[in-house]
Amino acid sequence: PVVRTLHILQPHEDRGWRERELVRWIDRLTRRWIRINATTPPRPPFTDTILHGHYRDWFATMEQSSTVPGRLLHFGLIRPYKGVETLLEVMHTGRRCAREPAHRRQPGHAAMRSLVEDACTQDPRISALLAYVEEPVLAREVSEAELVVLPYRQMHNSGTLLLALSLARPVLAPWSESNASIAEEVGPGWVFLYEGEFDAPLLTGMLDKV
């Protein structure tokens, strides 16, 4: 029997018919599902809930830096659904966006890598580290950010969001039922949710709030 974790509602990317057939085959073999937030619809025959944990204990011994006013951070794997190109476009038009150090732990798609590198060349406020980084480096960069910005086109579960909160940094993310649940759990001032398009006025307004 197969036990599987439910991370997303639908695949972020279509990798072709072979993968779709493989997933359907594994679905038929699955006898128990584990969802990591309570908003994920249960699946037959059995679904258990084991909530996604935090990272506070893991990073507790790592040095954290003082917040740099106006600094924005987007980190994690570069994937098209995460809206990186939209964030870069907004950075070019935002009047108060001081810097967006885009530290990624993996280069990801080649086209996305080129897009980020071009943005760094054209705008001195933008910097990037397009490689895996050690966890102490990640802790330092996240703690320096005034706001972690996640303009995903779709988001259901996000370890990136929970990691940022674990390092006591506020997050801007799209509204979803799961994100709204986290925002309610942690209280005001930590998870800022938006609906609709991600644009410069939205980002500037968020900087006024944090």
N, C-alpha and C positions, 0 to 999 in steps of 0.2 A: 504493500500500500504506500501511497505518496501523501505526505503532509506538506502543504504549501502555505507560504505567507502571502497575504493580499496586500500589495504595496500601492498599486495604482488601479483605477477603475477601467481604463483602457490603455493600450500601449501608446507611448508618446510618439513612436515612429513605426512605420510599416517597413519591415525588413524582408518582405517578399513572401511568396506562397509557402515555401519550405518551412519558414518559422511559424507561420499561421497554422499549418498542419501539425507541426510538432507541438505547439501549445494546445491545440484541440485534443491531441492524443494524450498529453499529460493531464489535461482537464478530466478526461474520462477515467484516468487512473487515480485521481486524487480522492482520498477518503476523508480527509479532514483539512479545514482551512483555518488559518490564524490571521485575524485582522488586527492591525496595530493602531487603529483608532475606531471609536464606537460609531462613527458616522458611515463606515463602510458597510454596504448591504451584505447580510450574511448569505452564504451559499450552501446549498445542500451537498452532502447529507448532514454535515456537522460543521459549525463554525465556532471557534473560541476567540475571545478577545484578550490579547496581551498588549497593553499600551506601549507605544514607542517610548523608550526611556530617555532621560536627559544625559548630558555629558559633564555635569558639574564636577563630579568626583574625579573623572578622568583628567580634567584640565586643572584641577585644584592646585597641583604642585608646580604648574608652569607659570613663568613670569608673564604678567599682563601689563600693558602700557597704559599711559594716560590717554584719554580721548583727544583726538585732534579735531578742533571745531571745523565743521564743513566737510569733513572727509566722508566719502561714501565708499562702500565696499560691496562688490559682487564676487562671490567665490564659489568654487565647486567645478564640476565637469562642464565643459562647454558643449551644450546641446542646443539645437535649433529651437526647441519648445521653451527654452528659458528666457527668450526675449533679449538676448545680449545686444543684438543689433539695434533694437528699439532703445535700450538704455544708452547706447553710444550716441544715437541721434539726439536723444533728449539732452545729453551732456553738452552737446555742441550749442544748443539753444538756451540752456538754463543759465540765468544770470548769476546765481549764487552757488552753483555746483563747483566747489573748490577743487576737488580731485576725486577721481574714481580709480583707486588702485585695484585692478581686476586680478586678484591672485587666484589662479586656477590650480587645482591639483592634478590636472591632466590636460594636454593640449586639445584633445577631442577632434572635431571635424576640421580638416585642413582649411576649408573655406572660411570657417568661423575664426580660425587662428589668424589668417591673413587680414580679416576684417578688424580684429582687435589690434594687430600690429600697425595697420594703417592709421587707426584712430590715435594710437600712442604717438605716432610720428607727426600727425597733424595738430594735435592738441596737447600742449605741455602739462595740462592738468591731469591727463590720463596716463596711468602707468599700468603695467601688467607683468605678471610672472607666470608664464605659460608652461608650467611643469608641476609635477607633484612637489609639495613642500612638506617639510618635517612639521610635526604637530606643534612644537614650541614656536615656530615661525607663524603658523596659522593662528595660534592663540594671541600672539603679539599683534598681528595685522587686524584681527577681528576686534580686539580690545581698543585699538586706535581709532576705529571707525565711529563716527557720530551716528551713522545710520547704515544698516545692512539693507541693500535694495535687491529685491527678488521679483522682477517684472515677468514672471512666468506666464505663458499663455494658458497653462493648465497646471493646477497644483492640488494634490489630494493629501499625500504624506510628504513631508520634507525634513530630512535629517539636517539640511543646511539651516533651516529656520530654527530648529531646536538647538543646534550647536550655537548659533548666534545668541539665543536667549540664555543658554547655559553659561556664556561668557558675559552676560549682563549687557548685551547690546540690543537696542530696539530694532525692529524689522518692519520694512514696508513690503507688503505682499498682496496678491489679489485675493478678493473675497472668495471663500469656499466654505462649505459647511464645516469641514474639519478645521480650517484656519480660524473660523469664528469661535469654535469650541475652545481652541487653544487661547485665543485672545480673552475669552471669558475666564478661563482658568487662571491665567497669570495676572489679570487685572489691567487697568488702564495704564497707558504710557509705554507699552512694550510692543504690542503687535498692532500696526496701523494697516487697515485693510481698505482697499479701493475697489470700486466696480467700474467697468467700462475701460476706456483707453488709458494707457500709461503715457503721460505727456509731461512737458516741462512745468506747467502751472501746478500740476499735482505734486511733482517732486519738490519744487520750491516751497509749496505750502507745507509739506511734511517737514522740511528743514526748520520752518518757523515753529513747528510744534515740539520738536525734540531739542 
